[in-house]
């Protein structure tokens, strides 16, 4: 039986909606800048757009990039593969099922999950359906395809693992935690022979892909707030042998994946979006301060306050520059070394949660309406 959203969560949401709000500070006005780089629109598509405001409020169907394709799905069950360079449609498959999670792609397949808990495996070459499997669980996070296995994270933070070739059930891992606290969309990540994810009780867990047994885990929370729940619902960033994410206590945390040890924490209010290059970890505060830290020891490198109180919807490194989408529908391009804003573009609308995908000098944007747009980062004329 498919579980519905727990009643306690519904009560919490209704209560929160009726709570008086403290007025937020006014967004920082945009100042003039000297633009040396710009984002140029290369192609766009409305095919994956949502059909109603109700669906828009609850879904963030993050696309995926694989084998020269951008693969996206509409809430109504249409799966599209676009040529990532030209935007032309390579194939389209109709599943006639409402979709609950973004796409996962790799090892020659695409995996999507319906809101009835059915996982579908499609051939990445032409979209033909290869298999389907009834999970019996709700899934909101994009599937991970890794090591010829499909890793699915359920609404309550458990793992279900299928064969990427046949869709056959391989193993599952059940973790004891309050179900209503999980309800998130962050995907697990693969590293060597383990899959790594975080849960709502503050544990970051590495599970062996072959056996399904726990390889290591780390629990945080004792230093700053004993017993505090620390969610790992940020989008994980894997860079070489390090895992970078932020948590409910709003710290950016960097893990050594070979041991599971914490290398450093930022110890400030941090939002859920991070990225990294060989020298630096980039993130933002909850009030819109854009931040850069030394990747080795976490020492601050720069901070930029030009986006204070504007909100940050997502950020990504594109061809060595940091692109940030703010909550007022602007894209800002930062010099990665100095933090200076060196380019800006008014976007068509706000970016969806986890709506940035980057490859080389290209940025692919998934908007809240489901509209998709591809940009190229170039020198300004």
C-alpha atoms as one frame of an Amber mdcrd trajectory, in Angstrom:
protein
   0.000   0.000   0.000   1.295   3.452  -0.892   1.670   5.656   2.147   0.073
   9.088   2.104   1.673  12.184   3.569   1.461  11.697   7.340  -1.361  13.551
   9.064   1.038  15.140  11.525   2.869  16.833   8.628  -0.418  18.139   7.238
  -1.296  19.556  10.660   2.131  21.168  10.870   1.731  22.787   7.454  -1.730
  24.100   8.268  -0.510  25.464  11.591   2.485  27.105   9.961   0.240  28.794
   7.390  -1.745  30.432  10.171   1.264  31.686  12.165   1.829  35.474  12.036
   4.907  36.280   9.974   7.627  38.705  10.958   8.094  41.211   8.108  11.186
  40.380   6.084  13.779  43.053   5.295  13.464  44.685   1.908  15.519  42.978
  -0.837  18.826  44.675  -1.603  18.486  46.774  -4.775  20.731  45.765  -7.654
  23.717  48.018  -8.207  25.407  48.738 -11.522  28.190  46.331 -12.507  30.881
  46.105 -15.186  29.815  43.061 -17.195  32.661  40.991 -18.611  30.703  37.735
 -19.131  27.114  36.968 -20.073  24.653  34.117 -20.317  23.180  33.706 -23.805
  20.053  31.631 -24.330  20.725  28.742 -26.736  17.401  26.892 -26.708  14.293
  26.439 -24.605  11.362  24.061 -24.290   7.892  24.184 -22.745   7.304  20.433
 -23.109   7.890  19.571 -19.426   5.909  22.465 -17.981   3.366  21.853 -15.242
  -0.304  22.202 -16.036  -1.587  23.770 -12.829  -0.505  25.907  -9.898  -1.337
  23.043  -7.531   1.223  20.771  -9.160   3.739  23.593  -9.318   3.520  24.044
  -5.546   4.590  20.492  -4.734   6.755  19.184  -7.553  10.372  19.799  -8.455
  11.111  17.280 -11.191  14.832  17.844 -11.619  16.103  16.818 -15.099  19.362
  14.926 -15.672  22.269  15.168 -18.120  23.654  11.982 -19.631  25.294  10.934
 -22.920  24.694  14.282 -24.649  21.026  14.327 -23.622  19.018  16.436 -21.226
  16.277  14.152 -19.908  13.176  15.644 -18.309   9.669  14.620 -17.381   6.349
  16.392 -17.083   4.130  15.794 -14.034   1.643  13.958 -16.282   4.157  11.248
 -17.218   5.727  12.376 -20.481   9.476  11.717 -20.526  11.580  13.738 -22.979
  15.163  13.425 -24.181  16.543  16.604 -25.733  19.826  16.994 -27.568  21.685
  19.020 -24.929  23.443  21.123 -27.559  20.608  21.961 -29.956  17.480  21.341
 -27.902  15.953  19.100 -30.566  13.738  16.280 -29.256  15.538  12.918 -29.606
  12.661  10.854 -28.200   9.498  11.120 -26.135   7.784   8.410 -24.079   4.323
   8.633 -22.514   3.865   6.606 -19.320   0.306   7.775 -18.561   1.238   8.018
 -14.871   1.730  11.114 -12.733   5.412  11.484 -11.852   6.625  12.222  -8.314
  10.410  12.603  -8.732  12.997  13.919 -11.155  14.775  11.683 -13.623  17.828
   9.510 -12.994  20.079   8.446 -15.873  23.176   6.285 -16.361  24.348   2.827
 -17.456  22.226   3.128 -20.609  18.886   3.679 -18.853  16.575   6.415 -17.603
  14.536   5.823 -14.436  11.434   7.724 -13.327   8.975   7.013 -10.501   5.200
   7.533 -10.519   3.112   8.862  -7.660   1.706   5.350  -7.214   5.209   4.091
  -6.346   6.043   2.420  -9.674   9.617   2.700 -10.992  10.086   2.610 -14.768
  13.340   1.809 -16.556  13.620   3.262 -20.099  16.255   2.710 -22.786  18.290
   5.912 -22.980  18.690   5.505 -26.746  15.025   5.622 -27.736  12.897   5.805
 -24.574  11.531   2.269 -24.941  10.251   0.811 -21.671  12.584  -1.936 -20.452
  10.982  -2.788 -17.119   8.775  -1.581 -14.295   8.705  -2.404 -10.593   6.059
  -1.653  -7.972   7.901  -0.241  -4.969   4.983   0.157  -2.593   6.601   3.390
  -1.348   6.470   7.062  -2.303   9.660   8.515  -3.806  10.346  12.239  -4.205
  14.110  12.222  -4.806  15.651  11.515  -8.236  16.828   7.898  -8.638  20.558
   7.210  -8.527  21.886   4.858 -11.221  25.262   3.624 -10.070  27.197   0.387
 -10.528  24.423  -1.184 -12.634  22.001  -0.628  -9.774  19.076   1.746  -9.286
  19.019   3.307  -5.807  15.686   4.769  -4.733  15.249   6.814  -1.584  11.730
   6.655  -0.171   9.734   9.376   1.537  10.723   8.008   4.955  14.442   7.845
   4.184  14.806   4.129   3.447  16.588   2.667   0.413  15.248   0.270  -2.217
  17.771  -1.038  -4.739  16.921  -2.631  -8.105  18.947  -4.117 -10.947  19.476
  -1.481 -13.647  19.332  -4.216 -16.301  16.132  -6.027 -15.317  14.446  -3.953
 -12.618  14.676  -6.952 -10.300  14.605  -6.233  -6.565  18.087  -6.646  -5.036
  17.885  -5.362  -1.467  16.485  -2.686   0.791  17.724  -0.905   3.888  15.320
   0.245   6.597  16.296   3.039   8.962  14.482   3.873  12.184  13.467   7.520
  12.080  10.358   9.716  12.285   8.737   9.427   8.860   7.198  12.886   8.871
  10.604  14.529   9.317  12.109  13.135   6.132   9.729  14.273   3.349  12.458
  15.598   1.069  13.870  15.452  -2.415  17.634  15.156  -1.919  19.127  12.254
  -3.875  21.798   9.875  -2.566  25.269   9.846  -4.140  27.495   6.952  -5.182
  31.143   6.621  -4.210  33.306   3.577  -4.946  31.155   0.668  -3.734  28.849
   2.555  -1.372  25.802   4.792  -1.623  25.681   7.763   0.737  22.703   9.726
   2.015  21.584  11.647   5.070  18.477  11.250   7.169  16.339  13.452   9.381
  17.946  12.229  12.615  21.290  13.722  11.674  23.069  10.614  10.404  25.064
  10.510   7.183  25.099   6.844   6.187  27.229   4.898   3.709  25.601   1.633
   2.635  27.482  -1.131   0.814  26.046  -1.523  -2.705  26.616  -5.269  -2.800
  25.238  -6.363   0.562  23.019  -3.481   1.648  24.801  -3.385   5.003  25.974
  -0.168   6.590  29.637   0.582   5.808  29.937   3.628   8.067  27.876   6.462
   9.479  28.466   9.687  11.348  26.104  11.557  13.647  26.436  15.253  14.383
  24.627  17.539  16.766  26.411  17.379  20.097  28.666  20.422  19.685  26.157
  23.197  19.071  22.803  21.770  20.095  22.494  18.496  21.943  19.691  16.382
  20.520  18.972  18.806  17.674  17.591  17.197  14.513  19.992  17.811  11.648
  18.469  17.167   8.251  20.619  16.236   5.281  18.060  17.519   2.788  20.429
  19.725   0.820  21.523  18.537  -2.601  24.791  16.627  -2.038  27.883  17.665
  -3.993  30.505  14.980  -4.596  33.986  16.298  -5.375  36.783  13.713  -5.610
  36.770  12.023  -2.180  34.686  14.664  -0.418  30.958  15.085   0.185  29.647
  18.628   0.634  26.188  19.546   1.922  24.308  21.714   4.372  21.919  20.670
   7.119  18.986  21.708   9.282  21.276  23.566  11.648  22.343  25.456   8.515
  26.034  24.653   8.518  27.971  23.674   5.424  29.628  20.355   6.243  32.481
  18.638   4.344  33.045  14.891   4.786  35.980  12.640   3.933  34.208   9.831
   2.068  36.917   7.274   2.640  36.401   7.420   6.414  33.120   9.286   6.964
  34.936  11.801   9.161  33.922  15.464   9.156  36.757  17.614   7.796  35.188
  20.965   8.653  31.936  22.862   9.241  31.169  26.461   8.307  29.426  27.267
  11.624  27.065  29.863  10.174  23.526  29.994   8.826  23.756  28.323   5.412
  21.202  27.656   2.701  20.784  24.313   0.967  22.748  24.970  -2.247  26.485
  24.301  -2.532  29.098  23.633  -5.221  32.861  23.142  -5.304  35.988  23.226
  -7.441  39.495  22.019  -6.639  40.193  24.925  -4.290  36.913  26.290  -3.023
  33.498  25.379  -1.632  30.732  27.821  -2.566  27.484  28.313  -0.706  25.118
  30.935   0.627  23.551  32.033   3.871  19.837  31.826   4.592  19.515  35.591
   4.047  21.325  35.653   0.682  24.985  36.220   1.532  27.072  34.366  -1.096
  30.092  32.628   0.435  33.358  30.962  -0.552  35.502  28.741   1.702  38.881
  27.080   1.341  38.056  23.474   0.507  40.890  22.054   2.620  40.286  23.744
   5.960  37.057  25.756   5.617  38.659  29.165   6.117  36.582  31.999   4.555
  37.857  33.269   1.192  35.240  35.874   0.358  31.635  36.842   0.931  29.340
  38.972  -1.227  26.336  40.807   0.246  24.829  42.148  -3.011  21.997  39.597
  -2.878  20.975  40.060   0.746  17.267  39.318   1.327  16.715  38.531  -2.366
  16.674  34.766  -1.764  18.874  32.166  -3.470  17.078  29.518  -5.548  20.175
  27.703  -6.805  23.837  28.091  -7.686  26.278  26.272  -9.975  29.794  26.568
 -11.336  29.768  27.170 -15.091  33.122  27.256 -16.883  34.862  28.345 -13.675
  32.373  31.100 -12.772  29.722  30.915 -10.083  26.169  31.509 -11.334  23.508
  32.280  -8.704  19.755  32.467  -9.328  18.036  34.796  -6.875  14.434  34.707
  -5.690  13.517  37.759  -7.768  14.290  36.028 -11.086  17.785  37.310 -11.800
  20.925  35.336 -12.632  24.187  36.741 -11.249  27.652  35.668 -12.410  30.419
  35.851  -9.795  34.171  35.837 -10.280  35.137  32.684  -8.405  38.343  34.195
  -6.985  37.200  37.622  -5.803  33.437  37.272  -5.376  32.859  40.281  -7.649
  29.674  40.175  -9.752  30.788  40.248 -13.383  27.536  39.510 -15.210  23.755
  39.596 -14.760  20.653  38.470 -16.626  16.945  38.911 -15.969  15.438  35.410
 -16.068  12.015  34.557 -17.440  10.855  33.350 -13.993  12.105  31.781 -10.765
  14.252  28.678 -10.814  12.903  25.442  -9.326  14.594  23.937  -6.290  17.656
  22.146  -7.651  16.955  23.656 -11.060  20.545  24.290 -12.209  22.527  21.699
 -14.175  25.929  22.603 -15.601  28.280  21.102 -18.172  31.356  22.907 -19.503
  30.327  26.423 -20.485  26.626  25.521 -20.545  23.967  26.069 -17.892  20.650
  24.214 -18.097  17.835  25.790 -16.089  14.652  24.102 -14.911  12.131  26.770
 -13.909   9.292  26.424 -11.425   6.756  26.166 -14.252   8.667  23.238 -15.783
  10.048  25.381 -18.618  13.619  24.371 -19.562  16.244  26.715 -20.996  19.871
  26.176 -22.049  22.439  28.991 -21.780  26.030  29.408 -22.911  28.490  31.431
 -20.830  30.470  33.762 -23.093  32.601  36.907 -22.885  30.584  40.098 -23.034
  31.010  42.219 -26.157
